[in-house]
């Protein structure tokens, strides 16, 4: 739900309020919601960084994109761990 809420690159106040409402109704610890928001923001930053890197010369871009992919994999693994803990 949080990833969808960030679909256009930012979290609109209405979507934020809906997430908070659902979180409260399902009695989800708000620290999890905060962490998932942080993950979504980090992923958006990585997407923007990749778009920027793609404007660079090929060899330079490939090194940066390689690092971005490592960061994405790290995020995915941490997200899985957070889901398992929750």
C-alpha positions in Angstrom: 0.0 0.0 0.0 2.8 2.4 0.8 4.6 1.7 -2.5 1.4 2.4 -4.4 0.9 5.6 -2.4 4.4 6.8 -3.6 3.5 5.9 -7.2 3.9 9.4 -8.4 7.1 10.1 -6.5 5.6 11.7 -3.4 3.2 10.9 -0.6 0.1 13.0 -0.8 -1.6 14.0 2.5 -4.8 12.0 1.6 -2.8 8.9 1.0 -0.8 9.4 4.2 -4.0 9.7 6.2 -5.4 6.6 4.6 -2.3 4.6 5.5 -2.5 5.9 9.1 -6.2 4.9 9.2 -5.5 1.4 8.0 -2.5 1.0 10.3 -4.7 2.0 13.3 -7.6 -0.2 12.3 -5.3 -3.3 11.8 -3.4 -2.4 14.9 0.0 -2.3 13.1 2.8 -0.8 15.1 3.5 2.6 13.6 7.2 2.0 13.7 6.7 -0.6 10.9 4.8 1.9 8.8 7.5 4.5 9.3 10.2 1.9 8.3 8.3 1.0 5.2 7.9 4.7 4.3 11.7 5.1 4.7 12.2 2.1 2.4 9.9 3.5 -0.2 11.7 6.9 -0.1 15.0 5.2 -0.4 13.8 3.2 -3.4 12.6 6.4 -5.1 16.0 8.0 -4.5 17.7 5.0 -6.1 15.4 5.2 -9.1 16.2 8.9 -9.5 19.9 8.2 -9.2 19.7 5.5 -11.9 17.9 7.9 -14.2 20.7 10.4 -13.6 23.4 7.7 -14.1 21.9 6.8 -17.5 22.8 10.3 -18.8 26.5 9.6 -18.1 28.9 7.9 -20.4 28.3 4.2 -20.6 31.3 2.9 -18.6 30.7 5.4 -15.9 27.0 4.7 -15.8 27.5 1.0 -15.5 29.5 1.2 -12.4 27.0 3.4 -10.7 24.1 1.2 -11.8 25.9 -1.8 -10.5 26.1 -0.1 -7.1 22.4 0.9 -7.3 21.4 -2.7 -8.0 23.4 -3.8 -4.9 21.5 -1.2 -2.8 18.2 -2.4 -4.2 19.0 -6.0 -3.3 19.9 -4.9 0.2 16.6 -3.0 0.5 14.7 -6.1 -0.7 16.4 -8.3 1.8 15.8 -5.9 4.7 12.2 -5.5 3.7 11.8 -9.3 3.7 13.4 -9.4 7.2 11.1 -6.7 8.4 8.0 -8.5 7.2 9.1 -11.7 8.9 9.7 -9.9 12.2 6.4 -8.1 12.0 
